[in-house]
Amino acid sequence: MNRLLMGLIGLVLLSGCPPKPKPPSEPDKGAIIREAVRGYLNEMGPDLNLMEMEDVKARMAELLIIDVRSPDDFEKINIPGSLNIPLKSLASDEALSILRRSQKDVVFVGEAGSAAAQAVALARLMDIKNAYAMTGGLDDWQRMKYPVQGTETAAGPGEPMGNTPIKTGKRVK
């Protein structure tokens, strides 16, 4: 019952609905939901499904990699073959359909790892068992010089995607 309630709360939080003005006496539902997800993450502790970056790289073709960052960040740089479903959209009908239809293990990726952990918690609340958070996140993925793609990568036409970001047309070291 508690998981169902938390799942419903998570769906409301991540549904992307614009916030409605609340009367001063009404509690902040967003804060309540965020606290519920934090509590769930704390309860999960060592049970949180994690997948090491090296394993993700080795198994890329057999995984459904979901990048939970914003569409703008995803467009700039992402893991080849990944799909962008922002964390706030994870409970949408379309996202749920994708996650539930997938026969592959689902690996959530964020900038540094905390958003991916939240995505796993929400997936578990929605009864998606094969969900993992990649350790480290995209920041560490780039530091390891693993493949990336996007509008801010240094790879030229016909070259494998590099991982050196470009700012205003110049390489950043």
Secondary structure by P-SEA (a helix, b strand, c coil): caaaaaaaaaaaaaccccccccccccccaaaaaaaaaaaaaaaaccccccccaaaaaaaccccbbbbcccaaaaaacccccbbbbcccccccaaaaaaaaacccbbbbbccccaaaaaaaaaaaaaccccbbbccccaaaaaaaccccccccccccccccccccccccccccc
